[in-house]
Amino acid sequence: MTIKVAINGFGRIGRTILRAHYENKKKHDLAIVAINGSGNAE
């Protein structure tokens, strides 16, 4: 069963989590389904 994960914040830790997920894809059943990062108000 795949566990759905959302990353809240795409700073240093959020980028590290995403990188670790893709480097070790075969070792876990996680799916990154959303990333919430800050952006411009425009």
Summary of the structure (lengths in Angstrom):
residues: 42
radius of gyration: 11.7
end to end distance: 39.4
largest distance: 39.8
contacts: 76
relative contact order: 0.35
helix: 36%
strand: 31%
